[in-house]
Amino acid sequence: MQISMYNRVEAYLDFFKFPLKNYFEKVMVSKDFVRQKRAEYIRKWINRVYRIENIEIVSQTKDKITIKVLYYWEISSLHQRLNGESQLLMNIVQQNGKFKIISIQQL
């Protein structure tokens, strides 16, 4: 893995608390799994643009917040360009003064 890709992947991993209860369609996912999948995604889709359109708090307890995020995305490779809107459902907890995602699913 190239240094710049490594840095992007590691920065992405910092948003999560592992193991993840859900990572899109997968259940109980390790840090190594997410690292591999994110590196594959970055290699395939060399240009990526994301824009958050809306964030909604779905529920909140003392220990966890569930949010729904609507975002616009545009990705492209050398041979393909895709764009659209998607929704994510995320469960977030606080750990050492930082918010960490413990579950992320596409709606």
C-alpha positions as CSV (number, residue, x, y, z in Angstrom):
1,M,0.0,0.0,0.0
2,Q,1.4,3.4,-0.9
3,I,2.2,5.9,1.9
4,S,-0.6,8.4,1.0
5,M,-3.1,5.6,0.6
6,Y,-2.0,4.1,3.9
7,N,-2.5,7.5,5.6
8,R,-6.0,7.9,4.1
9,V,-7.0,4.4,5.2
10,E,-5.6,4.8,8.7
11,A,-7.4,8.2,9.0
12,Y,-10.7,6.5,8.0
13,L,-10.2,3.8,10.6
14,D,-9.8,6.3,13.3
15,F,-13.5,7.1,13.0
16,F,-14.5,3.6,14.2
17,K,-14.5,1.5,17.4
18,F,-13.7,-2.1,16.7
19,P,-15.0,-4.7,16.3
20,L,-17.9,-3.1,14.4
21,K,-21.3,-4.5,15.1
22,N,-22.3,-3.7,11.5
23,Y,-20.2,-2.5,8.5
24,F,-22.7,-2.1,5.7
25,E,-23.9,-5.7,5.0
26,K,-21.3,-7.4,7.2
27,V,-21.7,-8.2,10.9
28,M,-19.0,-8.2,13.7
29,V,-16.2,-6.7,11.5
30,S,-12.5,-6.4,12.4
31,K,-10.2,-3.4,11.9
32,D,-8.2,-5.5,9.4
33,F,-11.3,-6.3,7.3
34,V,-12.2,-2.6,7.1
35,R,-8.6,-1.6,6.3
36,Q,-8.6,-4.1,3.4
37,K,-12.0,-3.0,2.1
38,R,-11.2,0.7,2.3
39,A,-7.8,0.2,0.5
40,E,-9.6,-1.7,-2.3
41,Y,-12.2,1.1,-2.6
42,I,-9.6,3.8,-2.8
43,R,-7.6,1.9,-5.4
44,K,-10.7,1.3,-7.5
45,W,-12.3,4.8,-7.2
46,I,-9.5,7.2,-7.6
47,N,-11.7,10.3,-7.5
48,R,-14.2,10.6,-4.7
49,V,-16.5,13.5,-3.7
50,Y,-19.0,13.4,-0.8
51,R,-21.3,16.1,0.4
52,I,-23.5,15.7,3.5
53,E,-27.0,17.0,2.8
54,N,-28.7,16.3,6.1
55,I,-28.0,14.7,9.5
56,E,-30.9,13.6,11.7
57,I,-30.7,12.3,15.3
58,V,-32.8,9.2,15.3
59,S,-32.4,8.3,19.0
60,Q,-30.1,9.1,21.9
61,T,-29.3,7.5,25.2
62,K,-26.6,8.3,27.8
63,D,-24.2,5.9,26.0
64,K,-25.1,6.0,22.3
65,I,-26.4,8.2,19.6
66,T,-28.1,6.9,16.4
67,I,-28.0,9.2,13.4
68,K,-29.2,9.1,9.8
69,V,-27.1,10.8,7.3
70,L,-28.2,11.8,3.8
71,Y,-25.3,12.5,1.5
72,Y,-24.5,13.1,-2.2
73,W,-21.6,11.1,-3.7
74,E,-19.6,11.1,-6.9
75,I,-16.9,8.5,-7.6
76,S,-14.9,7.7,-10.7
77,S,-12.2,5.4,-11.9
78,L,-10.3,5.5,-15.2
79,H,-13.3,3.9,-17.0
80,Q,-16.4,4.7,-15.0
81,R,-18.2,7.5,-13.3
82,L,-21.0,7.1,-10.8
83,N,-23.0,9.5,-8.7
84,G,-26.1,9.6,-6.5
85,E,-27.5,10.1,-3.0
86,S,-27.5,7.6,-0.2
87,Q,-28.5,7.3,3.4
88,L,-26.5,5.8,6.2
89,L,-27.6,4.8,9.7
90,M,-24.8,5.1,12.2
91,N,-24.5,4.2,15.9
92,I,-22.0,6.4,17.7
93,V,-20.4,6.2,21.1
94,Q,-17.9,8.4,22.9
95,Q,-14.5,6.9,23.7
96,N,-11.6,8.9,25.2
97,G,-13.2,12.2,24.3
98,K,-13.8,11.2,20.7
99,F,-16.9,10.1,18.9
100,K,-16.5,6.6,17.4
101,I,-18.8,4.7,15.0
102,I,-19.8,1.2,16.3
103,S,-22.2,0.4,13.5
104,I,-22.8,1.8,10.0
105,Q,-25.4,0.5,7.5
106,Q,-26.7,1.7,4.2
107,L,-30.4,2.4,4.1
